[in-house]
Amino acid sequence: MISKIKKIIKNKLYREMEEGDIVIDELKSYQNNGAVVVDVRSPQEYEEGHIDGAISIPEYNIKKNVENILKDKNEKIIVYCSSGGRSRKAQKTLKKLGYNKVYNLYNGIENYF
């Protein structure tokens, strides 16, 4: 039981990169080539600072609003949040909605500013 708890804590603290994760250098390259960058944090967090050019669609509003904002489901989309958790959830939601090229900024933006 203790080893299971340690594994859960390790996964929460030191999440390994998964398929569809990108790092900040890749984000900049994708953005320079026309990818849409979506900040999935709260509007308040977005106002406190965000990646230049990013649009705000809070994770809790992805299902409700994204198809009105991002109409091309083949467009490259990069999602990010503070630490990578909400953006991972948003990435999965977008894929379920039929978006084909969705990337998650690994570990969020906490360590990039």
C-alpha positions as CSV (number, residue, x, y, z in Angstrom):
1,M,0.0,0.0,0.0
2,I,2.8,2.4,0.9
3,S,4.6,1.8,-2.5
4,K,1.3,2.5,-4.3
5,I,1.0,5.8,-2.4
6,K,4.6,6.7,-3.2
7,K,4.0,6.0,-6.9
8,I,0.9,8.2,-7.0
9,I,2.8,11.0,-5.3
10,K,5.7,10.7,-7.7
11,N,3.4,10.8,-10.7
12,K,1.8,13.9,-9.4
13,L,5.1,15.7,-8.6
14,Y,7.2,14.4,-11.5
15,R,4.9,13.7,-14.4
16,E,6.7,12.3,-17.4
17,M,6.2,13.6,-20.9
18,E,3.4,11.8,-22.7
19,E,2.4,11.6,-26.4
20,G,1.2,15.1,-27.5
21,D,3.3,17.0,-24.9
22,I,5.6,19.7,-26.1
23,V,8.2,22.0,-24.5
24,I,8.4,25.8,-24.7
25,D,10.8,25.8,-27.6
26,E,8.4,23.7,-29.6
27,L,5.5,25.9,-28.6
28,K,7.3,29.0,-30.0
29,S,8.1,27.2,-33.3
30,Y,4.5,25.9,-33.7
31,Q,3.2,29.4,-32.8
32,N,5.5,31.0,-35.4
33,N,4.0,28.5,-38.0
34,G,0.4,29.5,-37.2
35,A,-0.7,27.3,-34.3
36,V,-3.3,28.6,-32.0
37,V,-2.2,28.9,-28.4
38,V,-5.0,28.5,-25.8
39,D,-4.7,29.4,-22.1
40,V,-7.1,27.1,-20.3
41,R,-6.6,28.8,-16.9
42,S,-9.2,31.0,-15.3
43,P,-9.8,34.5,-16.7
44,Q,-8.1,36.0,-13.6
45,E,-5.0,33.9,-14.1
46,Y,-5.0,34.9,-17.8
47,E,-5.2,38.6,-16.9
48,E,-2.2,38.2,-14.5
49,G,0.0,37.1,-17.4
50,H,-0.1,34.8,-20.4
51,I,1.9,33.7,-23.4
52,D,1.8,36.4,-26.1
53,G,-0.8,35.7,-28.7
54,A,-2.7,33.2,-26.5
55,I,-6.4,33.2,-26.4
56,S,-8.3,32.5,-23.2
57,I,-10.7,29.5,-23.0
58,P,-10.9,28.3,-19.4
59,E,-10.8,24.5,-19.2
60,Y,-14.2,24.4,-17.6
61,N,-15.7,26.1,-20.7
62,I,-13.9,24.0,-23.4
63,K,-16.9,21.8,-24.2
64,K,-19.3,24.8,-24.2
65,N,-17.4,27.4,-26.2
66,V,-14.5,25.9,-28.2
67,E,-16.4,25.0,-31.4
68,N,-17.7,28.6,-31.6
69,I,-14.1,29.9,-31.4
70,L,-11.9,27.3,-33.1
71,K,-13.8,26.2,-36.1
72,D,-11.0,24.3,-38.0
73,K,-10.6,20.9,-36.4
74,N,-7.4,20.3,-38.3
75,E,-5.7,23.4,-37.1
76,K,-2.7,23.0,-34.7
77,I,-3.8,23.9,-31.2
78,I,-1.5,24.2,-28.1
79,V,-3.1,24.2,-24.7
80,Y,-1.5,25.3,-21.5
81,C,-2.2,26.0,-17.8
82,S,-0.1,26.6,-14.8
83,S,1.3,23.1,-14.2
84,G,-0.1,20.9,-17.0
85,G,-3.1,19.3,-15.3
86,R,-6.0,21.4,-16.6
87,S,-4.4,21.5,-20.0
88,R,-4.0,17.8,-20.2
89,K,-7.8,17.5,-19.4
90,A,-8.5,20.1,-22.0
91,Q,-6.4,18.3,-24.6
92,K,-8.3,15.1,-24.0
93,T,-11.6,17.0,-24.3
94,L,-10.6,18.6,-27.6
95,K,-9.6,15.3,-29.0
96,K,-13.0,13.8,-28.1
97,L,-14.6,16.8,-29.8
98,G,-12.7,15.8,-33.0
99,Y,-9.8,18.2,-33.0
100,N,-6.9,16.4,-34.6
101,K,-3.7,18.3,-33.8
102,V,-3.8,19.2,-30.1
103,Y,-0.7,19.6,-28.1
104,N,-0.1,20.1,-24.3
105,L,2.6,22.4,-22.9
106,Y,4.5,20.0,-20.7
107,N,4.4,21.1,-17.0
108,G,2.6,24.3,-17.9
109,I,4.0,27.8,-17.7
110,E,5.0,28.0,-14.1
111,N,8.7,27.4,-14.9
112,Y,8.8,29.5,-18.1
113,F,8.2,33.0,-16.8
